[in-house]
Amino acid sequence: MQLALLDKSVVIIGGTTGIGRSAARALRQAGAKLVVVGLDASSCEETAAEFSSDVLVQCGDACDPDTPVKAIATAVEKHHRLDGLYHVAGGSGRRFGDGPLHELTDEGWMRTLDLNLSSVAYSNRAAIRQFLAQGSSGAILNLASALAFSPSPAHFATHAYAAAKAGIIGLSKSAAAHYAPKNIRVNVLSPGLVDTPMAQRAANDPVIQQYIRMKQPLGGGRIGTPSDLDAAAVYLLSDAASFCTGQVLAIDGGWSVSG
């Protein structure tokens, strides 16, 4: 059986921890040739050690417009083309002042949007430019959140974060429509609460754990694992999804359909 991503050149922005690192394992197993970008030097070193020479790892800030440009240039240099981009990088803006609108600080708003939305625009722009330069098809996959369309006011009232993740969906759909004639696809994954470094506040809160048992009822009412998203990422970046664009797939344990 042929591997779904055999010899596909893929860049993962935010691929050294959590959802991104799990995706790197799955995409590599599916045959992809990877360039993985992470922010933290220690996580970059750990990821490079795990994959040895099979995966190229770079450290860079996703909020810097040059970071995806450099990663894509590396992919083209080493693998002669770019076939896919998976943007995972993002994070909570609570430490900057994100929260309910009446408590939201100017810094919280700007920093959260920069981290979660501007970074996506930068990476997607770089990928689109490369696909157009190659004259080829390509696949982009962006990570949003169930909070973009299914709020949780009691436990997850971070309004800048929700706005940024909703913005990812709007950006992705607009780009999908515009570039479809070029066979460039743009899709979105929207997880619920997943056990990642960003989610430790919620994962360690007994009240939220109880809430999740109702809100994410699949699998016995649990917090998601990064690997829950892997199969969908492989599919949407592969030629098996060549007739699929502008779609938002919620992998949320039932979050968006639960009370």
N, C-alpha and C positions, 0 to 999 in steps of 0.2 A: 504494500500500500504506500503510495507516494505521500511524503510529508506535506502538510498544508501550506507551509511557508518555505519550502525548499529553495535555498539560494536567494531568498528575498532579502534585500538590504533595508533594514529597519532601524530607526533612531527612536529611543525612548528618553523623553525628557522627564526626569524624576524617577529614575529606574534603579536606585541603589537602596531603597528602603520600601517596606510595606507593599502596597499594590503594585508598584512599578517593578520591584525586585522579583516578586512572584511572577509577574508577567514576563520578565526577562528569562526566567527559567523555562516557562511554557513556550515562549516564542523560539527560544534556542532549541528546545526539544522538537519543535515543529519544523526545524530546519533553517530558521532565519539566521542571517548574518547581522550582528547587532553592534551598534554604538550606543552606549548607555551613559546618560549624564546624571550626576548627583551633585548636591550642594555641599554636603558635609565630607570633609577629607577622610575621616575614619570609615564612613560607610562606603566611600569610593574604593578605599583600600581593601575593605572586606569583600566587596563585590568583585573586584579584580582578582583577588586571591581565590574566590569561589570558582570563577569561570576560567581562570588561567588565561591563556592566549586566545581562547575561543571568542571572547567578547571584549571589545575595546571600551574602556571606561574613561570618562573625562569628568573633571570637577568643574562646575560652573553654576552661576546663579541664573535661574530661569527668568528672572526679572530683567536681566541684561539682554538687550536685543541681539547682541553678538554671540551669545551662548549657543542658540540653535543653529546659527549660521556656521559656526566653527564645527559643531557636531556633524552637521550635514556635509560640510566640506570633507571631513574625515571619512564619512561613509562613502562618499563619491571617490575619494582618493584610494581607499582600501578595497572597495567593492564595486567601483566603477559606475554606480548609479544609486539612486534612492527609490525605494518602492513603497515605503510606509513610514509614518510617524505616529507615535503614541505619546500623547501629552498627559502625564499623570501629575506633574508637579503642582503643588498648591498647598494650602494649609489654613489653619485657624488664624483669625486676626484678633482674637480676644486680648492678647498681650499688647496690642496697639490701641485698643479702645473700641473694638467691634462689640455690638450688643444690640438691644432694642433701640429703635430709632431715637427715642428721647434721651438715651444715654450715649449714643454713638458719637465718638469724637471725630474731628476732622482727620486726624492722623489715622484713626481706625478705619475710616472710610477709604482714604487714599491708599494706605498700605495694603488693605485687604483686597481691593480691586486690582492693584498692581500685581500682587502675588497670585491671584486666582483667575484674573481675566486678561490683563495686559500680557502676562507671560504666554498665555495661549495664543493671543493674536500674534505675538512675535514668532513663536515656533511654527504656527500654521502658515504665516506669511512666507517664512523661509522655505518651508516645504513646498508650498505652491509655486514659488519662484523656481525651485529646482525642477519640479515636474514639468513646468512650462519650458524651461531651458532644455530639458531632455527631449521634449516633444512626446512624453509618455503618459500613460495612465499612472495613477497613484492612489494611495489610501491614507486618510488621516483619521485617527480615533482620538477623541477628547474625553476627559473624565470630568463629569459634572457631579451632581449630588441629587438625591431625592428631595432635599430641602429646596431645590429650585422650583418645585411645583407642588410639593406636599409639606407644608409647614408643620413645625412642632413647637408651638409657642411656649409651652411650660419648661422645656428642657434645652431647646436649641434655638433661642431667640438671638441669632447673630445675623442681623439684617443685611449688612454689607456682604457677608459670605453668601447668603441666599441670592442676593442681587447679582453677584459675580457669577455664581453657578448658573443662574438663569441666563445671564449674558452669554455664557459659553454655548448654551443651546441656541440662542438667537444667532450668534456668530456662525455656528456650525451649519445651521439650516440655510442661512443666507449664502454661505460659501458653497454648500452642496448644490444649491440651485444654480449659482453662477457658473460653476466649473463642471457641471455634469456633462455638457457637450464635449468637454475635453477628456471625459472618462476619469476624472479625478473625483474620488468619493470622500465624503466627510460624514462621520457618524459619531455618536455619543454614547457612553456608558454612564448611568446614573445609579450609584450604589446607595444603600442605606447606611446604617452604622456598621463600619468595618473595623476590626481590631488592628489598628495601625498605630504608629507612634503618635500621630495627631489626636487619636481618639482615646488616649489613656484617661483623661478626666472623666469621660462618660463611662468607659469600660470599668472603671474602679469605683463607680458610684452605685451603691445598692439600690437607690431609688430609681435610677435610670436603668439598671439591670432589670428591675421588675417591670418597668415600662416597656422595655424591648421585648420581653416575653409576650406581651400583647401586640406590640407594634410590628414586630418581625416574627410572625408565628411559624413560618416555615422552619423545618429542622428542629422542632421542639421549642421554638422561641429563643433564638440565640443571636449574638452578635456575629456578623459575617466574618469570614476569613479572606485575606487577599486572594487566595486561590479560587474563591467562588467566582471571580471575574475572569479567570484565565481563559477558559474555553471560548467565551464570547469575544475576548480580545483577539485570539487566534483566528476565529471565524471572520470577524469584521475587517481584519487586515489581510485576509487571504482572498484568492480569486473565487473561492466559493461564494463570497458576498459581492461579486462583481455587478450584480443588479440591485444593490442595496445602497442607498445614500440618503442623507438627511434624516436619519432615524435616531430616536432616543430609546435605548433599551435600559429599563430599570431592572437592576439586579439587586433587590432590596429586601429579600425575605418576606415580601408582602407589605412592606411599609406603606407604599402608596395606595394600597387598597384596604388598609385596616383603619379602624377608628382611633 
